[in-house]
């Protein structure tokens, strides 16, 4: 009997399936077990469900694992539940037994308070089983289990092959979604179904390729290859505790990149610069993991470390739309704020924006409603929040970004380059005083006189004089202030005890 058990386990390994492994490699892809070994650094992986087989007419006894490898793996010494879809078994399709294995992973995460990592490479619902209403009627509790895990433990999905249908639904419920260029896709339906249903003749890559979905904000990271994708998962988890109330991991303190921070912001307020340069100057060297870098490029979001302590970063990007907020930027920043608040990471907010994007195109994106998502997440967050007005801070967008006392930030400061006002001065003068200066003997000179008068009032020292901010500081002194604040500031308690939940504006 023991020989049979050993032989059964051996049959599940790649070494016993050379032809299937070779076909997977010919597709330019690693096997499920190879991916797990790379993710864990060949550390401990305790597998469960290796010997299961599909039910019904597919129960031939040689389809071990039912298309998914599941177990507990150790990533940089910390446990996580891992489910790696196996494309070499029925195309990695999701059958009844295989789904029960994934639900088992979710159950372990809930009970053990450990992260969940899904490595997807499959064809969605298994057609052979899905056409039987006896099986289909049951549905799946997996999405509900992911709701239970959301905000409790980190959840990550990596698309390393076809990621249509159920895989996309699972990814939608996760905190981080990584798609591998060239082999990974994500979308609601694959090309054959799109062609049959709509007549559109598109490839899977055109429907849901990595770069396309990263630009849309569906994918958080588009990875060059599988190794980069798995490294991104390890990096992401390294900033987070294993569960919501767990201790934040602290790395060795590394000095920030040596730059002249006092001159990093151009004197000309219309001149663009890269907000990432500011983040790099404040953060520890090589500690930045940018999230959604190509989606809504008018805002920067990511994770970083200062003095070894992890935090989230949200900053307007003057290189795109002047840093103005549109619907995509609000939702991108709001998502990062929610992740940080769930797992106890402080949030650093870098403000430089002329306001919300305006016009019919902006309104057509439901900006009037979707802009509320950013205010919602920053306002309800209980983690420490540090607000810095780097340059422009105008109007309601300044409030949405948490400027001044808007969200009762733990640190609220401005740099000497800050311009804080209800709206851009030139526009305000034209709207409010247009009739007046047009009636003057020299309209152009009188207009410039008005502009100069109001410009003097947006000075950061005036903002400090009314205690709208804590202080005006030199950029070069900011990192020291942040280090002190990070060492001292703690979570806030809920502001409204007894309230069951807050309702998102979208």
C-alpha positions in Angstrom: 0.0 0.0 0.0 2.8 2.4 0.9 4.3 1.9 -2.6 1.0 2.9 -4.2 0.8 6.0 -2.1 4.3 7.0 -3.0 3.7 6.3 -6.6 0.4 8.4 -6.6 2.3 11.4 -5.2 5.2 11.0 -7.6 2.7 11.0 -10.5 1.7 14.6 -9.6 5.2 16.0 -10.0 6.6 17.6 -13.1 9.2 14.9 -13.4 6.5 12.2 -14.0 4.8 14.3 -16.8 7.6 15.3 -19.2 5.4 15.6 -22.3 2.9 17.9 -20.6 5.7 19.9 -19.1 7.4 20.2 -22.5 4.2 21.5 -24.1 3.8 24.1 -21.4 7.4 25.2 -21.9 6.8 25.4 -25.7 4.0 27.9 -24.9 6.7 30.0 -23.3 5.3 29.4 -19.8 6.5 27.8 -16.6 4.5 25.0 -14.9 2.4 25.6 -11.8 4.9 23.9 -9.6 7.8 25.8 -11.1 6.0 29.1 -10.4 5.4 28.1 -6.8 9.1 27.2 -6.3 10.1 30.6 -7.7 7.6 32.5 -5.6 8.7 30.7 -2.4 12.4 30.7 -3.3 12.3 26.9 -3.1 11.3 27.2 0.5 8.7 25.0 2.3 5.5 24.3 0.4 2.9 22.1 2.2 0.5 20.9 -0.5 -3.0 19.7 -0.1 -5.4 18.2 -2.6 -2.6 16.8 -4.8 -4.4 13.5 -5.3 -7.9 14.8 -6.2 -9.4 14.1 -9.6 -12.4 15.6 -11.5 -15.8 14.1 -10.9 -18.4 12.8 -13.3 -17.4 11.6 -16.8 -13.9 13.1 -16.4 -13.0 10.9 -13.5 -10.3 8.9 -15.3 -7.9 8.8 -12.4 -5.0 10.4 -14.3 -6.1 14.0 -14.0 -4.5 14.5 -10.6 -5.0 17.9 -8.9 -8.0 18.8 -11.1 -6.2 21.7 -12.7 -4.9 23.5 -9.7 -2.0 23.1 -7.2 -2.8 24.3 -3.7 -1.1 24.5 -0.4 0.7 26.7 2.1 4.0 28.2 0.9 6.5 30.4 2.7 7.4 33.6 1.0 10.4 35.3 2.6 9.8 33.3 5.7 6.1 34.1 6.0 3.3 31.7 5.2 0.7 32.3 2.5 -1.9 30.2 0.9 -1.1 29.6 -2.8 -3.3 28.3 -5.6 -1.5 27.8 -8.9 -3.7 26.9 -11.8 -2.2 24.0 -13.9 -2.8 24.6 -17.6 -1.5 21.1 -18.4 -4.5 19.5 -16.8 -7.7 20.3 -18.8 -6.4 23.7 -19.7 -6.4 24.8 -16.1 -10.2 25.0 -16.3 -12.2 25.4 -13.1 -14.0 22.3 -12.1 -16.1 21.5 -9.0 -13.3 19.6 -7.2 -10.6 22.1 -8.1 -12.7 25.0 -6.9 -13.2 23.3 -3.6 -9.4 23.3 -3.2 -9.3 27.0 -3.9 -12.0 27.6 -1.3 -9.9 25.5 1.1 -7.1 28.0 0.5 -9.4 30.9 1.4 -10.6 29.1 4.5 -7.0 28.7 5.7 -6.4 32.4 5.1 -9.4 33.3 7.1 -8.5 31.0 10.0 -4.7 31.3 10.0 -4.7 35.0 9.1 -2.3 34.6 6.1 -2.2 36.2 2.6 -3.8 34.5 -0.4 -1.9 34.3 -3.8 -3.7 33.1 -6.9 -1.5 32.2 -9.9 -4.0 32.0 -12.8 -3.4 30.1 -16.0 -6.6 28.6 -17.2 -9.7 28.6 -19.3 -12.4 29.7 -16.9 -15.4 27.5 -16.0 -15.0 23.9 -17.2 -17.6 23.6 -20.0 -18.0 19.8 -19.5 -19.2 20.4 -16.0 -20.8 23.9 -16.4 -23.4 22.6 -18.9 -24.9 20.3 -16.2 -27.4 22.3 -14.2 -27.0 19.9 -11.3 -23.5 21.3 -10.9 -24.0 24.8 -12.2 -27.0 25.6 -10.0 -24.9 25.4 -6.8 -22.8 28.3 -7.9 -19.6 29.1 -5.9 -19.0 30.6 -2.5 -15.5 31.6 -3.6 -16.4 35.3 -4.3 -18.1 35.5 -1.0 -15.0 34.1 0.7 -12.9 36.7 -1.0 -15.3 39.4 0.4 -14.6 37.9 3.8 -10.8 38.1 3.2 -10.9 41.6 1.8 -9.2 44.0 4.2 -8.4 41.2 6.5 -5.4 39.6 4.7 -3.5 40.7 1.6 -4.9 39.1 -1.6 -3.0 38.9 -4.9 -3.8 37.5 -8.3 -1.2 37.0 -11.1 -2.4 36.3 -14.6 0.2 34.0 -16.2 -2.0 32.7 -19.0 -5.6 33.0 -20.1 -7.5 34.9 -17.4 -11.0 35.2 -18.7 -14.3 34.5 -17.0 -14.0 33.2 -13.4 -10.3 34.1 -13.1 -11.2 37.8 -13.9 -13.9 37.7 -11.3 -11.5 36.3 -8.7 -8.9 39.0 -9.6 -11.5 41.8 -9.3 -11.9 40.9 -5.6 -8.2 41.0 -4.9 -6.0 43.9 -3.7 -3.3 43.5 -6.3 -3.5 42.2 -9.9 -0.4 41.4 -11.9 -0.5 40.4 -15.6 2.4 39.0 -17.5 3.1 40.5 -20.9 2.7 38.2 -23.9 1.2 35.3 -22.1 -1.2 36.7 -19.5 -4.7 38.2 -20.2 -7.6 39.4 -18.1 -11.1 40.0 -19.2 -14.7 38.9 -19.0 -14.7 36.7 -22.1 -12.2 35.2 -24.4 -12.0 35.8 -28.2 -14.1 32.9 -29.4 -17.0 33.9 -27.1 -16.7 37.6 -28.1 -16.7 36.6 -31.7 -19.8 34.4 -31.3 -21.6 36.9 -29.1 -20.8 40.3 -30.7 -19.2 39.5 -34.1 -16.0 41.4 -33.1 -12.9 39.7 -34.5 -10.3 40.4 -31.8 -7.5 38.4 -30.3 -7.2 37.6 -26.6 -4.3 40.1 -26.4 -6.4 42.8 -28.0 -9.3 42.1 -25.6 -7.3 41.8 -22.3 -3.5 42.0 -22.8 -1.3 43.1 -20.0 -0.4 46.6 -21.3 -4.0 47.3 -22.4 -5.5 46.4 -19.1 -2.7 48.2 -17.2 -3.5 51.4 -19.0 -7.2 50.9 -18.1 -6.4 50.3 -14.5 -7.6 46.7 -14.5 -4.1 45.4 -14.0 -2.0 47.1 -11.2 1.3 45.9 -12.7 2.2 44.7 -16.2 5.2 42.4 -15.7 7.8 41.8 -18.4 7.9 38.0 -17.7 6.9 35.5 -15.1 10.0 36.1 -12.9 9.3 39.8 -12.7 5.6 39.1 -11.9 6.5 36.8 -9.0 9.1 39.2 -7.8 6.4 41.9 -7.7 4.3 39.7 -5.5 7.1 39.2 -3.1 7.9 42.9 -3.1 4.2 43.8 -2.5 3.8 41.4 0.4 7.0 42.7 2.0 5.4 46.1 2.7 2.3 44.5 4.4 1.6 42.7 7.6 0.2 39.1 7.2 -3.2 40.3 8.4 -4.9 43.6 9.2 -3.9 43.9 12.9 -0.5 42.3 12.4 2.8 44.2 13.0 4.1 46.2 10.0 7.4 44.7 8.7 10.3 47.0 9.1 13.4 46.9 6.8 16.9 48.1 7.4 17.0 51.9 7.1 18.6 53.1 3.9 19.3 56.7 3.2 17.3 58.5 0.6 18.7 59.3 -2.8 21.0 62.3 -2.5 19.4 65.1 -4.4 18.9 68.8 -3.9 15.3 68.6 -2.7 15.2 72.4 -2.1 15.4 73.1 -5.8 13.5 70.1 -7.2 10.3 72.1 -7.8 10.7 74.7 -10.6 10.2 78.3 -9.7 7.9 78.8 -12.7 4.5 77.4 -11.5 3.6 76.2 -15.1 6.8 74.3 -15.5 6.4 70.5 -15.1 8.5 68.2 -13.1 8.3 64.5 -12.1 6.6 63.9 -8.8 8.4 60.5 -8.6 11.6 62.4 -8.3 10.2 64.0 -5.1 9.1 60.6 -3.8 12.6 59.1 -4.5 14.2 62.0 -2.6 12.0 61.5 0.5 12.0 57.6 0.5 14.6 55.1 1.3 16.8 54.2 -1.6 15.3 51.7 -4.1 12.2 51.2 -1.8 9.5 52.4 -4.2 6.9 50.0 -5.7 4.7 52.0 -8.1 1.2 50.7 -8.4 -0.8 51.3 -11.7 2.0 53.4 -13.2 0.4 53.7 -16.7 -3.3 54.1 -15.6 -4.3 57.7 -14.8 -0.7 58.9 -15.1 -1.8 62.3 -13.7 -1.4 60.8 -10.2 1.3 58.6 -8.7 0.4 55.8 -6.3 2.7 53.2 -4.7 4.3 51.8 -1.7 7.7 53.0 -0.2 9.7 53.0 2.9 11.1 55.8 5.0 13.6 54.9 7.7 12.7 51.3 7.0 9.0 51.8 7.8 6.5 51.1 5.0 3.9 53.6 3.9 1.6 54.4 0.9 2.3 57.3 -1.3 -0.3 59.4 -3.3 1.0 62.3 -5.3 -0.3 64.5 -8.2 1.8 64.2 -11.3 2.4 67.6 -12.9 3.8 65.9 -16.1 0.2 64.8 -17.0 -2.8 67.1 -17.2 -0.8 69.4 -14.8 -1.7 66.9 -12.0 -5.5 67.7 -12.3 -7.8 65.0 -10.9 -10.0 63.1 -13.2 -12.2 60.1 -12.5 -9.4 57.5 -13.1 -7.0 59.4 -10.8 -9.5 59.6 -8.0 -10.3 55.9 -8.2 -6.6 54.9 -8.5 -5.7 56.9 -5.4 -8.7 55.8 -3.5 -7.9 52.1 -4.0 -4.4 52.6 -2.6 -5.7 54.5 0.3 -8.1 51.7 1.1 -5.4 49.1 1.0 -3.2 51.2 3.3 -6.0 51.8 5.7 -6.9 48.1 5.8 -3.3 47.0 6.7 -2.2 49.9 8.8 0.2 51.6 6.4 0.4 55.4 6.9 -0.3 57.5 3.8 1.9 60.3 2.5 0.0 62.7 0.3 1.9 65.1 -2.1 -0.3 67.9 -3.4 0.3 69.8 -6.7 -2.8 70.2 -8.8 -4.8 73.0 -10.5 -8.1 71.4 -9.6 -10.4 68.8 -11.0 -10.5 68.2 -14.8 -13.3 70.2 -16.3 -15.4 70.0 -19.5 -17.8 67.7 -21.2 -15.3 64.9 -21.6 -14.5 64.9 -17.9 -18.2 65.0 -17.0 -19.0 62.1 -19.2 -16.8 59.9 -17.0 -19.2 60.6 -14.0 -16.5 62.6 -12.4 -19.0 64.5 -10.3 -19.8 61.2 -8.6 -16.6 59.3 -8.9 -14.5 62.1 -7.5 -16.2 61.3 -4.2 -14.4 58.0 -3.9 -11.1 59.7 -3.1 -12.6 61.9 -0.5 -14.4 58.9 0.9 -11.3 56.7 1.3 -9.0 59.4 2.7 -11.7 60.8 5.0 -12.6 57.4 6.5 -9.0 56.2 6.9 -7.8 55.7 10.5 -4.1 55.3 9.7 -1.7 58.3 10.1 -1.9 60.6 7.1 0.8 63.2 6.2 -0.2 66.0 3.8 2.4 68.1 2.0 1.5 71.0 -0.4 4.4 70.8 -2.8 3.1 73.5 -5.1 -0.4 74.1 -6.4 -3.3 73.4 -4.0 -6.5 74.7 -5.6 -10.2 74.5 -4.8 -12.2 71.4 -4.0 -9.5 69.2 -5.4 -7.1 70.4 -2.7 -9.7 69.3 -0.2 -10.2 66.0 -1.9 -6.4 65.4 -1.6 -6.6 66.0 2.1 -5.0 69.4 2.1 -4.9 71.6 5.2 -7.4 70.4 7.9 -9.7 68.6 5.5 -9.0 65.1 6.9 -7.4 66.1 10.1 -4.0 64.9 8.9 -1.4 64.0 11.5 1.1 66.2 9.7 -0.1 69.0 7.4 2.7 71.2 6.0 3.6 73.2 2.9 6.8 73.9 1.0 7.9 77.5 0.2 6.7 76.8 -3.4 3.1 76.2 -2.3 0.3 78.1 -3.8 -3.0 77.6 -1.9 -6.2 79.2 -3.2 -9.8 78.5 -3.9 -9.1 78.5 -7.7 -6.3 79.6 -10.1 -5.9 83.4 -9.7 -6.1 84.2 -13.4 -9.4 82.4 -13.9 -10.8 83.9 -10.7 -9.9 87.4 -11.8 -11.4 86.9 -15.3 -14.7 85.6 -13.8 -15.1 87.8 -10.8 -13.6 91.1 -12.1 -13.9 90.8 -15.9 -16.5 93.6 -16.2 -14.4 95.8 -13.9 -11.1 95.6 -15.6 -12.6 95.8 -19.1 -14.1 99.1 -18.1 -10.7 100.5 -17.0 -8.7 102.9 -19.1 -5.9 100.2 -19.5 -7.7 96.8 -19.1 -4.6 94.7 -19.5 -2.6 96.6 -16.9 -5.5 96.7 -14.4 -6.0 92.9 -14.9 -2.3 92.3 -14.1 -2.6 94.5 -11.1 -5.5 92.5 -9.8 -3.7 89.2 -10.5 -0.6 90.4 -8.6 -2.7 91.5 -5.6 -4.4 88.1 -5.2 -1.2 86.2 -6.0 0.3 87.7 -2.9 -2.5 86.3 -0.8 -1.9 82.7 -1.8 1.5 82.7 -0.1 2.2 79.7 2.2 3.1 82.0 5.1 -0.5 83.3 5.0 -1.7 79.7 5.1 0.4 79.1 8.2 -0.6 82.4 9.8 -4.3 81.2 10.0 -3.2 77.8 11.2 -4.7 76.1 8.1 -1.5 74.1 8.0 1.0 73.1 10.8 4.0 74.7 9.2 5.9 75.8 6.2 9.2 73.8 5.9 12.1 73.5 3.6 11.9 70.4 1.4 15.2 69.3 2.7 13.8 69.1 6.2 10.8 67.1 5.2 12.3 63.6 5.5 13.4 64.2 9.1 9.8 65.4 9.9 8.3 62.3 8.3 10.7 60.0 10.2 9.7 61.6 13.5 6.0 61.4 12.6 6.2 57.7 11.5 7.9 56.8 14.8 5.1 58.5 16.9 1.8 58.6 15.1 -0.7 55.8 15.7 -4.1 54.7 14.3 -7.1 56.8 15.1 -10.3 55.3 16.6 -13.5 55.3 14.5 -15.0 58.7 14.6 -18.6 57.5 14.7 -18.9 54.5 17.1 -21.9 52.3 16.5 -22.2 53.0 12.7 -22.3 49.7 10.8 -20.6 50.9 7.6 -20.0 53.9 5.4 -21.6 53.8 1.9 -19.2 54.4 -1.0 -20.3 57.1 -3.4 -19.9 54.6 -6.3 
